[in-house]
Amino acid sequence: TEVANLRAVQMEDADKSIVALAESYPSLQANQNFLLLQNQLAEIQEKLAGSQSYLVDATTLYNARVQSFPYFLFTPMIGLRTLPMPSF
């Protein structure tokens, strides 16, 4: 979770830097490499959002399983406990 949060912050910072750079240099906006970079950044952000959604779903399922019968009888013995929900 911590790594995902750090990556999300870094992606936001990178995105802001790229937008600021493009605003400073209008000719850069028309550059094919820059457009490719923007598209790749958008794809990465979509993948990150999908991964975050998967993590939330997996955590929800895990917590439900740990708290359900008969699992809640055995999970304390082997050290399993509910996990906090990730926040992004």
N, C-alpha and C positions, 0 to 999 in steps of 0.2 A: 504494500500500500504506500509506504513511504517513497519508494522508487517511482511509482506511478505518479504520485503527487509532485515530486521533483521534476519529472519529465514534462508533466503538464505545464508547470510554471515556466520551464525552459522553452517549451514550444510557444507559449504566449509571448514571452520576451522576444524570441526570434521573429515571430510574426509581426510584432510591433516594430521591430528594427527594420524589417524588410519593407513594411508599408512606409515608414518614415524615409527610408532610402529612396523608394520609388517616387515619393512626393518631392524630394529634393532634386531628382534628376528625371524630368519627364521623358527624355529620350530612352531611358532605361525601361520604362513601362512597355515600349514597343519591341524591345529586344527579345528575340526568340528564347534565349537561355533563361532570361528572367521570367518569362511566361511559363516555361517548363518548371522552374523552381517554385513558382506560385502554385501550379497544379500539383506538384509533388507534395508540397506542404499541406494542401487541402486534403489529399489522399491520406497522409499520415494522421492528420487530425481526425478524419473519419474512422480510421483503424483504431486510433486511441480511444475514441468514444465507444466503439464497439467492444473493445477490450474492457473498458470500465464497466459497461453494461453487463458483460459476461461475469466479471468479478462480483458485482452486486448480486446477480442471480445465483451464482455458485455459493456465495456466503449465505444468502437467504435459504437455499436448499440445505446446506450443511447445518445451519442453526436449527432448522425445522427437524431435521433427522436426529440431531443430538438430543433434542428435547422431547422426541416422541417415544412411545412405548414400542418395544422393550428396550430401546437403545439407552434411554435415560437411566436405566438400572445399572448398566455396565460402563458407560462412558466415564464416570468419575474414577472408576477403578484403574482405567488405563490412561487417565490424564487428559481426556478430551473435554473441552468446554466450548461454550458458544463464543463466536468471534464478533468483535465490534464491526458494525457496518462501515465499509470504506467511505470516505468523504473525499471528493475531488474538487 
